[in-house]
């Protein structure tokens, strides 16, 4: 039987305590808020729409050349991730706090 020795048990408890105390302060830092807002604005704004439309058109072109629907599906998936991704990640990050 392989039981944890007391030092490993203490290390595990100390690590869990450290994680519990650090997660209580997550999300309170505003150092990168301006950069975050800039990148989210790009993704949800005209740049995100341009990239989404371009990915869809390129996917359609590759799909026509290869006679496959998979490239169109990937272009559509990229467009959906660009549109819904920032809001989804933001809601997950604020939910965890």
LOVOFI-203249 format. One record per atom (N, C-alpha, C, O): residue number from 1; z, x, y. Coordinates in Angstrom, 2 decimals, decimal comma. Each point is the difference from the previous one (the first is absolute). Layout:
! LOVOFI-203249
NODE   pos        up      east     north
NODE   NUM         Z         X         Y
...
END
This chain:
! LOVOFI-203249
NODE   pos        up      east     north
NODE     1      0,00      0,84     -1,17
NODE     1      0,00     -0,84      1,17
NODE     1      0,00      0,89      1,24
NODE     1      0,80      0,93      0,11
NODE     2     -1,69     -1,20      0,81
NODE     2     -0,14      0,82      1,18
NODE     2      0,61     -0,72      1,20
NODE     2     -0,66     -0,81      0,65
NODE     3      1,92      1,10     -0,37
NODE     3      0,69     -0,62      1,13
NODE     3     -0,11      0,90      1,21
NODE     3     -0,10      1,22     -0,12
NODE     4      0,11     -1,83      1,29
NODE     4     -0,04      0,78      1,23
NODE     4      1,33      0,71      0,20
NODE     4      1,06     -0,59     -0,18
NODE     5     -1,14      1,84      0,55
NODE     5      1,25      0,70      0,29
NODE     5      0,52     -0,46      1,37
NODE     5     -0,75     -0,60      0,76
NODE     6      2,01      0,88     -0,44
NODE     6      0,59     -0,51      1,25
NODE     6     -0,74      0,44      1,26
NODE     6     -0,03     -0,73      0,98
NODE     7     -0,56      1,93     -1,00
NODE     7     -0,71      0,47      1,19
NODE     7     -1,27     -0,81      0,24
NODE     7     -0,35     -0,30      1,15
NODE     8     -0,34     -0,06     -2,22
NODE     8     -1,20     -0,81      0,15
NODE     8      0,36     -1,41      0,46
NODE     8     -0,72     -0,60      0,80
NODE     9      1,82      0,06     -1,31
NODE     9      0,44     -1,32      0,44
NODE     9      0,35      0,01      1,47
NODE     9     -0,38     -0,92      0,74
NODE    10      1,08      1,95     -0,29
NODE    10      0,37      0,10      1,41
NODE    10     -1,25      0,14      0,86
NODE    10     -0,10     -0,60      1,07
NODE    11     -0,86      1,41     -1,53
NODE    11     -1,24      0,18      0,75
NODE    11     -0,78     -1,30      0,11
NODE    11     -0,57     -0,29      1,05
NODE    12      0,55     -0,50     -2,11
NODE    12     -0,69     -1,28      0,02
NODE    12      0,68     -0,96      0,97
NODE    12     -0,68     -0,69      0,77
NODE    13      1,99      0,63     -0,80
NODE    13      0,74     -0,88      0,91
NODE    13     -0,19      0,45      1,44
NODE    13     -0,19     -0,83      0,89
NODE    14      0,23      2,15     -0,65
NODE    14     -0,18      0,51      1,36
NODE    14     -1,41     -0,30      0,51
NODE    14     -0,17     -0,35      1,17
NODE    15     -0,85      0,47     -2,04
NODE    15     -1,36     -0,29      0,40
NODE    15     -0,17     -1,48      0,33
NODE    15     -0,65     -0,34      0,99
NODE    16      1,22     -0,53     -1,80
NODE    16     -0,08     -1,44      0,28
NODE    16      0,72     -0,36      1,29
NODE    16     -0,48     -0,84      0,76
NODE    17      1,61      1,47     -0,51
NODE    17      0,73     -0,25      1,25
NODE    17     -0,81      0,47      1,20
NODE    17     -0,02     -0,66      1,04
NODE    18     -0,64      1,80     -1,17
NODE    18     -0,83      0,52      1,09
NODE    18     -1,18     -0,92      0,27
NODE    18     -0,34     -0,26      1,15
NODE    19     -0,29     -0,23     -2,20
NODE    19     -1,12     -0,91      0,16
NODE    19      0,46     -1,30      0,65
NODE    19     -0,69     -0,54      0,87
NODE    20      1,84      0,04     -1,27
NODE    20      0,51     -1,25      0,56
NODE    20      0,31      0,14      1,48
NODE    20     -0,24     -0,92      0,77
NODE    21      0,78      2,05     -0,36
NODE    21      0,33      0,17      1,42
NODE    21     -1,22      0,28      0,84
NODE    21     -0,05     -0,41      1,16
NODE    22     -0,94      1,11     -1,70
NODE    22     -1,19      0,28      0,81
NODE    22     -0,90     -1,23      0,11
NODE    22     -0,66     -0,16      1,02
NODE    23      0,62     -0,69     -2,02
NODE    23     -0,86     -1,18      0,10
NODE    23      0,56     -1,01      0,99
NODE    23     -0,75     -0,86      0,48
NODE    24      2,02      0,94     -0,16
NODE    24      0,58     -0,93      0,98
NODE    24     -0,51      0,30      1,40
NODE    24      0,02     -0,89      0,85
NODE    25     -0,47      2,10     -0,60
NODE    25     -0,47      0,38      1,32
NODE    25     -1,52      0,03      0,10
NODE    25     -0,54      0,39      1,03
NODE    26     -0,15     -0,79     -2,07
NODE    26     -1,46      0,04      0,01
NODE    26     -0,55     -1,03      0,97
NODE    26      0,53     -1,10      0,11
NODE    27     -1,59      1,46      0,60
NODE    27     -0,66     -0,92      0,91
NODE    27      0,56     -0,03      1,39
NODE    27     -0,51     -0,73      0,84
NODE    28      1,55      1,50     -0,55
NODE    28      0,56     -0,01      1,34
NODE    28     -0,62      1,06      0,89
NODE    28      0,23     -0,01      1,21
NODE    29     -1,00      0,93     -1,77
NODE    29     -0,62      1,06      0,76
NODE    29     -1,28     -0,52      0,66
NODE    29     -0,81     -0,64     -0,66
NODE    30      0,64      0,92      1,93
NODE    30     -1,18     -0,47      0,73
NODE    30     -0,86      1,17      0,48
NODE    30     -0,75     -0,15      0,96
NODE    31      0,86      1,30     -1,61
NODE    31     -0,71      1,19      0,45
NODE    31     -1,51     -0,18     -0,06
NODE    31     -0,71      0,41      0,92
NODE    32      0,20     -1,01     -1,98
NODE    32     -1,43     -0,10     -0,20
NODE    32     -0,54     -1,40      0,25
NODE    32     -1,09     -0,33     -0,46
NODE    33      1,81     -0,50      1,18
NODE    33     -0,46     -1,37      0,26
NODE    33     -1,30     -0,04      0,78
NODE    33     -0,86     -0,84     -0,29
NODE    34      0,69      1,73      1,27
NODE    34     -1,23     -0,04      0,80
NODE    34     -1,21      0,37     -0,85
NODE    34     -1,06     -0,61      0,12
NODE    35      1,21      1,61     -0,99
NODE    35     -1,11      0,39     -0,88
NODE    35     -0,27     -1,10     -1,02
NODE    35     -1,15     -0,31     -0,30
NODE    36      2,22     -0,28     -0,24
NODE    36     -0,16     -1,10     -0,96
NODE    36     -0,75     -1,16      0,63
NODE    36     -0,92     -0,55     -0,62
NODE    37      1,29      0,17      1,83
NODE    37     -0,68     -1,10      0,69
NODE    37     -1,46      0,34      0,27
NODE    37     -0,87     -0,88     -0,08
NODE    38      0,58      2,15      0,39
NODE    38     -1,37      0,42      0,25
NODE    38     -0,85     -0,12     -1,27
NODE    38     -1,10     -0,55      0,04
NODE    39      1,61      1,06     -1,16
NODE    39     -0,76     -0,04     -1,25
NODE    39     -0,15     -1,43     -0,51
NODE    39     -1,07     -0,37     -0,49
NODE    40      2,12     -0,43      0,59
NODE    40     -0,09     -1,41     -0,42
NODE    40     -0,99     -0,74      0,89
NODE    40     -0,74     -0,86     -0,48
NODE    41      0,74      1,17      1,78
NODE    41     -0,98     -0,61      0,90
NODE    41     -1,43      0,35     -0,38
NODE    41     -0,89     -0,85      0,06
NODE    42      0,68      2,11     -0,47
NODE    42     -1,33      0,39     -0,45
NODE    42     -0,38     -0,76     -1,26
NODE    42     -1,12     -0,50     -0,11
NODE    43      2,05      0,42     -0,85
NODE    43     -0,31     -0,64     -1,28
NODE    43     -0,25     -1,49      0,16
NODE    43     -0,88     -0,55     -0,66
NODE    44      1,64     -0,10      1,52
NODE    44     -0,16     -1,45      0,17
NODE    44     -0,99     -0,36      1,09
NODE    44     -0,37     -1,17      0,14
NODE    45     -0,08      2,14      0,63
NODE    45     -0,91     -0,26      1,11
NODE    45     -1,45      0,20     -0,37
NODE    45     -0,41     -0,20     -1,14
NODE    46     -0,36      0,60      2,14
NODE    46     -1,45      0,12     -0,19
NODE    46     -0,36      1,14     -0,95
NODE    46     -1,00     -0,10     -0,72
NODE    47      1,78      1,18      0,69
NODE    47     -0,29      1,09     -0,93
NODE    47      0,16     -0,46     -1,45
NODE    47     -0,82      0,32     -0,85
NODE    48      1,88     -1,07      0,57
NODE    48      0,21     -0,53     -1,34
NODE    48     -1,10     -0,96     -0,41
NODE    48     -0,45      0,01     -1,15
NODE    49      0,02     -0,85      2,09
NODE    49     -1,10     -0,93     -0,31
NODE    49     -1,29      0,76     -0,25
NODE    49     -0,76     -0,34     -0,90
NODE    50      0,50      1,38      1,71
NODE    50     -1,20      0,80     -0,17
NODE    50      0,00      0,69     -1,36
NODE    50     -1,01     -0,02     -0,71
NODE    51      2,13      0,63      0,33
NODE    51      0,08      0,66     -1,30
NODE    51     -0,12     -1,00     -1,14
NODE    51     -0,62      0,30     -1,02
NODE    52      1,20     -1,48      1,18
NODE    52     -0,09     -1,02     -1,05
NODE    52     -1,43     -0,48     -0,20
NODE    52     -0,47     -0,11     -1,13
NODE    53     -0,22     -0,16      2,23
NODE    53     -1,39     -0,45     -0,10
NODE    53     -0,88      1,11     -0,57
NODE    53     -0,88     -0,25     -0,82
NODE    54      1,13      1,48      1,27
NODE    54     -0,79      1,14     -0,51
NODE    54      0,24      0,18     -1,50
NODE    54     -0,95      0,24     -0,75
NODE    55      2,19     -0,34      0,30
NODE    55      0,29      0,14     -1,43
NODE    55     -0,67     -1,11     -0,80
NODE    55     -0,50      0,25     -1,10
NODE    56      0,50     -1,44      1,63
NODE    56     -0,64     -1,11     -0,70
NODE    56     -1,52      0,20     -0,08
NODE    56     -0,60     -0,22     -1,05
NODE    57     -0,01      0,65      2,15
NODE    57     -1,45      0,22      0,01
NODE    57     -0,39      1,16     -0,91
NODE    57     -0,98     -0,09     -0,74
NODE    58      1,76      1,17      0,78
NODE    58     -0,28      1,14     -0,89
NODE    58      0,19     -0,42     -1,46
NODE    58     -0,78      0,39     -0,87
NODE    59      1,83     -1,18      0,61
NODE    59      0,22     -0,51     -1,36
NODE    59     -1,15     -0,87     -0,46
NODE    59     -0,40      0,07     -1,17
NODE    60     -0,13     -0,90      2,07
NODE    60     -1,15     -0,84     -0,36
NODE    60     -1,21      0,87     -0,31
NODE    60     -0,72     -0,26     -0,96
NODE    61      0,50      1,29      1,77
NODE    61     -1,14      0,89     -0,23
NODE    61      0,11      0,74     -1,33
NODE    61     -0,95      0,05     -0,77
NODE    62      2,13      0,51      0,51
NODE    62      0,20      0,70     -1,27
NODE    62     -0,11     -0,98     -1,17
NODE    62     -0,55      0,34     -1,05
NODE    63      1,08     -1,53      1,24
NODE    63     -0,09     -1,01     -1,06
NODE    63     -1,43     -0,40     -0,30
NODE    63     -0,35     -0,22     -1,16
NODE    64     -0,49      0,13      2,19
NODE    64     -1,41     -0,34     -0,22
NODE    64     -0,73      1,12     -0,71
NODE    64     -0,83     -0,24     -0,87
NODE    65      1,13      1,49      1,25
NODE    65     -0,67      1,13     -0,62
NODE    65      0,41      0,14     -1,46
NODE    65     -0,85      0,24     -0,87
NODE    66      2,13     -0,40      0,59
NODE    66      0,50      0,18     -1,37
NODE    66     -0,07     -1,28     -0,83
NODE    66      0,30      0,03     -1,19
NODE    67     -0,70     -1,12      1,78
NODE    67     -0,02     -1,29     -0,67
NODE    67      1,38     -0,36     -0,53
NODE    67      0,14     -0,44     -1,14
NODE    68      0,87      0,62      1,99
NODE    68      1,39     -0,26     -0,40
NODE    68      0,72     -0,73      1,13
NODE    68     -0,26      0,24      1,18
NODE    69      1,14     -1,12     -1,57
NODE    69      0,79     -0,74      0,98
NODE    69      1,26      0,77      0,38
NODE    69      0,65     -0,32      1,00
NODE    70     -0,30      1,34     -1,78
NODE    70      1,26      0,70      0,19
NODE    70      0,09      0,67      1,38
NODE    70      1,07      0,00      0,60
NODE    71     -2,15      0,55     -0,09
NODE    71      0,02      0,64      1,31
NODE    71      0,27     -1,02      1,10
NODE    71      0,69      0,30      0,97
NODE    72     -1,22     -1,49     -1,10
NODE    72      0,25     -1,06      0,98
NODE    72      1,46     -0,40     -0,05
NODE    72      0,62     -0,24      1,04
NODE    73     -0,06      0,16     -2,24
NODE    73      1,41     -0,36     -0,15
NODE    73      0,89      1,06      0,64
NODE    73      1,00     -0,33      0,64
NODE    74     -1,35      1,61     -0,82
NODE    74      0,78      1,07      0,62
NODE    74     -0,10     -0,06      1,53
NODE    74      1,00      0,23      0,68
NODE    75     -2,17     -0,53     -0,15
NODE    75     -0,15     -0,16      1,45
NODE    75      0,83     -1,15      0,53
NODE    75      0,62      0,10      1,05
NODE    76     -0,62     -1,21     -1,80
NODE    76      0,81     -1,15      0,39
NODE    76      1,49      0,32     -0,09
NODE    76      0,78     -0,42      0,86
NODE    77     -0,38      1,15     -1,90
NODE    77      1,41      0,39     -0,14
NODE    77      0,42      0,90      1,15
NODE    77      1,11     -0,15      0,52
NODE    78     -1,96      1,07     -0,12
NODE    78      0,31      0,85      1,14
NODE    78      0,17     -0,83      1,27
NODE    78      0,93      0,24      0,77
NODE    79     -1,81     -1,20     -0,57
NODE    79      0,10     -0,86      1,18
NODE    79      1,31     -0,79      0,00
NODE    79      0,65     -0,13      1,04
NODE    80     -0,25     -0,38     -2,19
NODE    80      1,25     -0,75     -0,08
NODE    80      1,21      0,89      0,23
NODE    80      0,96     -0,41      0,66
NODE    81     -1,00      1,62     -1,19
NODE    81      1,12      0,92      0,20
NODE    81      0,10      0,40      1,47
NODE    81      1,11      0,11      0,53
NODE    82     -2,23      0,11      0,12
NODE    82      0,04      0,36      1,43
NODE    82      0,54     -1,16      0,83
NODE    82      0,69      0,23      1,00
NODE    83     -0,98     -1,46     -1,39
NODE    83      0,44     -1,15      0,79
NODE    83      1,47     -0,34     -0,28
NODE    83      0,77     -0,20      0,94
NODE    84     -0,39      0,12     -2,21
NODE    84      1,34     -0,44     -0,35
NODE    84      0,99      1,15     -0,24
NODE    84      1,21     -0,23      0,01
NODE    85     -1,70      1,44     -0,20
NODE    85      0,85      1,13     -0,35
NODE    85      1,10      0,32      1,00
NODE    85      1,16      0,09     -0,40
NODE    86     -1,48      0,09      1,70
NODE    86      1,06      0,35      0,96
NODE    86      1,10     -1,05      0,10
NODE    86      1,18      0,34      0,08
NODE    87     -1,55     -1,61     -0,07
NODE    87      1,01     -1,05      0,10
NODE    87      0,86     -0,05     -1,26
NODE    87      1,21     -0,22      0,07
NODE    88     -1,83      0,43     -1,23
NODE    88      0,74      0,00     -1,26
NODE    88      0,98      1,17     -0,07
NODE    88      1,15     -0,17     -0,38
NODE    89     -1,61      1,36      0,75
NODE    89      0,87      1,17     -0,03
NODE    89      1,13     -0,16      1,01
NODE    89      1,14      0,35     -0,30
NODE    90     -1,43     -0,88      1,47
NODE    90      1,03     -0,20      1,02
NODE    90      1,04     -1,00     -0,47
NODE    90      1,20      0,20      0,22
NODE    91     -1,63     -1,29     -0,86
NODE    91      0,97     -0,99     -0,48
NODE    91      0,83      0,56     -1,15
NODE    91      1,19     -0,32     -0,11
NODE    92     -1,79      1,15     -0,75
NODE    92      0,78      0,62     -1,08
NODE    92      1,01      0,99      0,56
NODE    92      1,12      0,09     -0,50
NODE    93     -1,51      0,67      1,52
NODE    93      0,89      1,01      0,57
NODE    93      1,16     -0,67      0,74
NODE    93      1,12      0,51     -0,06
NODE    94     -1,36     -1,61      0,74
NODE    94      1,09     -0,67      0,70
NODE    94      0,87     -0,80     -0,95
NODE    94      1,18     -0,22      0,27
NODE    95     -1,75     -0,22     -1,40
NODE    95      0,79     -0,73     -1,00
NODE    95      1,00      0,90     -0,68
NODE    95      1,09     -0,44     -0,35
NODE    96     -1,45      1,72      0,16
NODE    96      0,86      0,94     -0,71
NODE    96      1,22      0,40      0,84
NODE    96      0,98      0,50     -0,55
NODE    97     -1,03     -0,71      1,84
NODE    97      1,12      0,44      0,85
NODE    97      1,15     -0,94     -0,08
NODE    97      1,02      0,21      0,65
END
